[in-house]
Amino acid sequence: MAGVNNRCNFGATTGGYFYLNNYFRLGGTDEREMGSNINFIGLKQGEVPVRSLSAIDLAIQYFPFDKRHVIPTLSYAADGNGYNVTANFFKRNSDYSGYGVHLGYLSVIGPVDCVIRKAEIGDINLPWRFYLSFSYKF
């Protein structure tokens, strides 16, 4: 099973915020549309406010057993430099990286998802984090 999830957000077009304000929020593992939040493994939902950002996620889902799935995930992001959002790719202190694994089970009440994750923001190593989710999110 393979798929592509693509989303573009432009902060200057929605809301009453000027583009220099921290309009976007980075972080979270849930696949929910939450306005200007960009999913990023290793961070809490909307944990890091950013003004300009380029981000990429790589995830592979496979089913080793019936009704069970495993999704290893890597995330990388870099702060932008004004309108040039790729100016700081792979530069120290302006990059974010995260990695983790989703362990899931499809139960009668809906999916049960356990996420173990870690992130680094520049030179700051965040601790290992654990997230447990039951059923569908509305």
TIKE-313864 format. One line per 8 residues: number of its first residue (from 1); their letters; for each residue x, y, z of N, C-alpha, C, O, CB. Coordinates in steps of 0.02 Angstrom, whole numbers. Glycine has a CB too. Layout:
BEGIN
NUM = a = X:Y:Z:X:Y:Z:X:Y:Z:X:Y:Z:X:Y:Z; ...
//
This chain:
BEGIN
1 = magvnnrc = 42:-58:0:0:0:0:45:62:0:89:69:43:-48:0:61; 34:106:-47:74:167:-51:28:226:-64:-26:218:-92:129:162:-106; 49:283:-43:9:343:-54:50:406:-44:105:404:-16:-51:343:-7; 23:460:-68:55:524:-61:7:573:-28:-51:578:-49:79:551:-130; 30:608:23:-10:658:57:24:725:47:81:734:69:-20:641:133; -10:771:15:19:835:-1:-26:891:23:-87:888:13:33:842:-76; 3:941:56:-37:997:79:6:1060:76:64:1059:95:-63:986:152; -22:1113:51:13:1178:48:-25:1228:89:-86:1234:83:21:1202:-26
9 = nfgattgg = 10:1265:131:-20:1317:171:17:1382:157:78:1384:154:-17:1300:247; -21:1435:149:9:1500:139:-21:1547:190:-80:1563:188:-4:1527:66; 21:1569:238:-3:1607:295:-30:1676:277:-73:1701:313:51:1614:343; -5:1706:224:-26:1774:208:-97:1775:179:-126:1829:175:23:1805:158; -124:1718:159:-189:1718:125:-248:1708:172:-305:1722:154:-190:1666:73; -235:1683:234:-290:1670:279:-278:1704:346:-221:1715:365:-299:1594:289; -331:1720:380:-325:1750:446:-304:1823:444:-294:1851:390:-275:1710:487; -297:1852:503:-279:1922:508:-206:1933:525:-188:1985:552:-321:1956:558
17 = yfylnnyf = -163:1885:511:-93:1889:530:-51:1917:473:-62:1901:414:-67:1821:551; -3:1958:490:47:1981:443:98:1926:433:110:1888:480:81:2047:468; 128:1919:375:169:1861:360:232:1856:404:261:1802:409:189:1864:288; 253:1910:435:313:1906:478:298:1875:546:344:1856:581:342:1975:487; 234:1870:564:217:1838:627:225:1763:620:227:1736:565:145:1856:648; 229:1728:677:234:1656:676:165:1626:663:128:1612:709:263:1629:743; 150:1618:599:83:1597:581:75:1521:579:21:1495:593:65:1626:514; 128:1484:561:124:1412:556:146:1379:621:186:1407:659:166:1386:498
25 = rlggtder = 120:1319:633:140:1280:692:163:1212:668:131:1182:624:81:1274:745; 218:1189:696:248:1126:675:242:1075:731:256:1091:789:322:1136:656; 221:1014:715:219:960:764:155:921:762:103:944:740:229:988:831; 160:859:786:102:816:792:107:754:749:144:753:699:40:854:774; 70:703:768:71:640:731:3:622:702:-1:577:660:94:584:775; -50:655:723:-117:640:698:-127:669:629:-105:724:615:-171:667:746; -161:631:586:-176:655:519:-242:694:520:-291:672:491:-180:596:469; -242:750:553:-301:793:557:-285:860:525:-230:886:531:-324:802:630
33 = emgsninf = -334:887:490:-326:954:461:-339:1004:516:-396:1012:539:-375:965:401; -288:1039:538:-295:1087:592:-269:1156:570:-227:1185:603:-257:1064:655; -294:1180:515:-275:1247:492:-203:1251:472:-183:1221:422:-289:1297:546; -165:1290:509:-95:1302:489:-46:1256:524:14:1272:526:-77:1374:503; -68:1200:552:-23:1152:584:6:1104:532:-30:1078:489:-59:1112:640; 72:1093:536:106:1047:491:130:988:533:166:997:582:167:1081:455; 109:926:515:128:867:553:203:856:551:236:866:500:92:805:527; 231:835:609:302:823:614:313:774:671:294:787:728:342:890:627
41 = iglkqgev = 342:716:656:352:665:707:404:689:758:454:720:740:375:598:674; 392:675:821:439:693:874:418:755:913:444:766:968:505:704:845; 374:795:886:351:855:919:277:847:939:241:809:907:360:918:875; 257:883:991:186:883:1010:147:923:959:176:962:921:177:912:1081; 82:914:958:39:948:910:47:1024:915:32:1054:966:-35:929:922; 72:1055:862:80:1127:859:131:1155:908:123:1211:931:15:1160:871; 183:1117:924:230:1137:977:276:1194:957:293:1236:999:271:1078:996; 297:1197:894:346:1247:873:313:1297:826:291:1278:772:408:1213:839
49 = pvrslsai = 311:1361:844:285:1412:797:339:1433:749:396:1445:769:258:1473:836; 322:1438:685:370:1458:633:337:1508:587:276:1511:581:396:1396:594; 379:1547:554:356:1598:507:360:1573:435:315:1585:395:396:1662:515; 414:1538:419:426:1513:352:462:1446:358:509:1440:396:468:1565:309; 440:1397:320:464:1329:333:457:1286:271:410:1293:232:428:1298:391; 505:1241:261:500:1186:213:506:1122:253:552:1115:293:554:1191:156; 461:1074:241:461:1012:280:448:953:234:412:958:184:409:1015:336; 476:896:253:465:834:216:458:777:266:495:774:316:522:821:165
57 = dlaiqyfp = 412:731:253:402:671:294:410:611:250:387:610:192:332:672:329; 442:559:275:448:496:240:422:442:286:448:432:341:521:482:218; 370:406:265:340:354:306:323:294:262:299:302:206:276:380:342; 335:235:288:319:173:252:275:131:297:295:114:353:384:134:231; 216:113:273:169:73:312:169:2:286:163:-10:226:98:103:310; 175:-46:332:167:-115:312:131:-154:367:131:-135:426:235:-147:297; 102:-210:346:60:-251:390:94:-318:401:86:-363:360:-12:-260:360; 132:-327:456:166:-391:468:117:-446:488:130:-505:475:218:-383:523
65 = fdkrhvip = 61:-428:520:10:-476:542:-58:-448:525:-65:-389:509:16:-492:618; -109:-491:527:-177:-470:514:-200:-417:565:-193:-429:625:-225:-530:514; -226:-361:542:-252:-306:583:-198:-269:624:-215:-231:669:-305:-332:630; -136:-278:608:-81:-243:643:-38:-208:590:-25:-236:537:-38:-292:686; -17:-148:606:27:-113:559:84:-78:595:80:-63:655:-13:-61:519; 138:-66:558:197:-32:582:214:22:531:215:9:471:257:-82:593; 228:83:556:245:138:512:307:174:538:302:217:581:185:189:506; 367:156:512:426:196:530:423:263:493:405:266:434:492:157:512
73 = tlsyaadg = 441:317:528:433:384:500:495:426:513:524:424:567:371:419:530; 516:464:462:569:514:468:541:581:446:504:585:397:632:494:425; 559:634:482:537:702:464:598:748:463:643:741:504:483:728:513; 598:795:417:650:846:414:617:912:395:573:914:352:707:826:363; 639:965:426:614:1032:410:670:1083:419:717:1072:457:552:1051:454; 665:1138:383:714:1192:389:676:1258:389:629:1268:350:766:1190:331; 698:1304:432:671:1371:433:685:1405:367:739:1396:337:699:1412:492; 638:1445:344:649:1483:284:682:1549:299:690:1568:357:583:1494:248
81 = ngynvtan = 701:1583:247:733:1648:254:688:1698:216:702:1714:158:807:1648:226; 636:1722:249:588:1765:214:549:1724:164:518:1674:181:624:1823:180; 550:1746:101:514:1709:49:554:1651:20:526:1609:-15:493:1756:-7; 619:1648:34:661:1594:9:660:1537:60:702:1535:105:734:1618:-4; 612:1491:54:602:1441:106:653:1384:103:656:1344:149:533:1412:99; 694:1381:50:745:1328:46:815:1354:61:863:1318:53:744:1297:-23; 821:1417:84:887:1447:94:927:1413:149:988:1412:147:880:1520:110; 894:1385:199:929:1358:257:930:1282:260:940:1253:313:898:1384:320
89 = ffkrnsdy = 918:1248:203:921:1176:203:989:1151:227:1041:1174:204:906:1148:133; 987:1105:274:1046:1070:300:1096:1118:332:1156:1101:336:1079:1032:245; 1075:1175:356:1117:1220:395:1103:1209:469:1045:1204:489:1106:1295:375; 1155:1205:508:1147:1193:580:1110:1250:613:1116:1307:591:1216:1183:613; 1072:1236:664:1032:1283:704:971:1309:668:933:1349:697:1075:1341:724; 959:1289:607:897:1309:573:859:1248:548:810:1255:512:911:1356:515; 882:1189:567:848:1128:544:817:1090:602:838:1095:659:898:1083:507; 765:1052:584:728:1010:631:728:939:603:719:930:543:654:1037:642
97 = sgygvhlg = 739:890:646:735:821:623:697:781:676:702:794:736:805:791:610; 660:732:652:622:690:697:616:620:668:617:611:607:552:719:708; 610:571:712:602:502:690:561:465:742:560:483:801:670:468:678; 529:413:720:488:373:766:454:316:729:465:306:670:436:417:799; 414:280:766:377:224:738:306:222:766:296:232:826:415:157:752; 258:210:722:188:199:741:178:123:745:197:86:700:138:233:689; 148:101:798:127:31:805:51:32:813:25:63:860:162:-5:867; 16:-1:768:-56:4:769:-91:-62:765:-64:-113:743:-79:46:713
105 = ylsvigpv = -154:-61:788:-197:-119:788:-268:-96:771:-291:-46:798:-195:-157:856; -301:-132:727:-370:-116:708:-418:-157:752:-427:-216:740:-383:-129:633; -448:-124:802:-493:-158:849:-566:-144:830:-580:-110:781:-478:-135:922; -612:-171:870:-683:-161:857:-704:-89:871:-754:-66:842:-724:-210:899; -669:-53:915:-687:16:930:-651:66:884:-661:126:889:-670:33:1003; -610:40:839:-572:82:793:-498:70:802:-478:25:840:-588:156:805; -457:108:768:-385:96:771:-355:116:839:-375:166:869:-350:135:716; -309:76:862:-270:91:922:-199:104:897:-169:62:863:-271:31:975
113 = dcvirkae = -173:163:912:-109:184:884:-61:204:941:-78:244:984:-118:243:836; -2:175:940:50:191:989:109:219:950:132:188:902:71:127:1031; 133:278:970:188:311:934:245:323:983:236:351:1036:164:378:902; 305:300:964:366:313:1001:408:358:956:421:340:898:404:246:1021; 430:417:982:461:466:938:514:508:974:515:511:1035:408:512:909; 557:540:934:609:583:960:622:637:908:615:625:848:675:544:976; 641:697:931:655:752:885:716:791:908:735:790:967:594:799:880; 747:826:860:802:872:873:786:938:839:768:940:780:870:843:848
121 = igdinlpw = 793:992:877:782:1059:850:848:1096:855:868:1117:909:724:1098:888; 882:1103:799:949:1133:800:995:1091:843:1007:1033:828:946:1205:826; 1021:1120:897:1066:1084:943:1030:1055:1003:1062:1026:1047:1120:1130:966; 964:1061:1006:925:1038:1064:897:968:1049:860:959:1001:868:1088:1081; 916:920:1091:889:852:1086:830:846:1133:838:851:1194:943:798:1102; 771:836:1106:712:827:1148:710:755:1173:738:711:1141:647:844:1108; 676:742:1229:673:673:1256:629:628:1213:589:652:1172:648:673:1328; 636:563:1223:591:516:1191:521:529:1215:509:543:1274:613:442:1205
129 = rfylsfsy = 473:525:1169:403:537:1186:360:478:1166:377:441:1119:378:602:1153; 305:469:1201:259:413:1191:189:441:1183:168:483:1222:263:362:1250; 153:418:1133:85:442:1119:41:382:1107:58:338:1067:84:490:1057; -16:379:1142:-63:324:1135:-131:352:1116:-155:399:1148:-68:282:1201; -160:324:1064:-223:349:1038:-272:291:1028:-254:239:1003:-213:387:971; -335:302:1050:-388:253:1041:-443:281:996:-462:339:1003:-417:233:1109; -467:241:950:-524:255:908:-511:313:859:-454:336:852:-584:270:950; -562:335:827:-558:387:776:-560:456:809:-588:465:863:-614:380:725
137 = kf = -530:505:776:-530:574:801:-578:616:760:-581:610:699:-458:605:799; -616:657:794:-666:699:760:-650:771:769:-686:814:744:-736:684:785
//
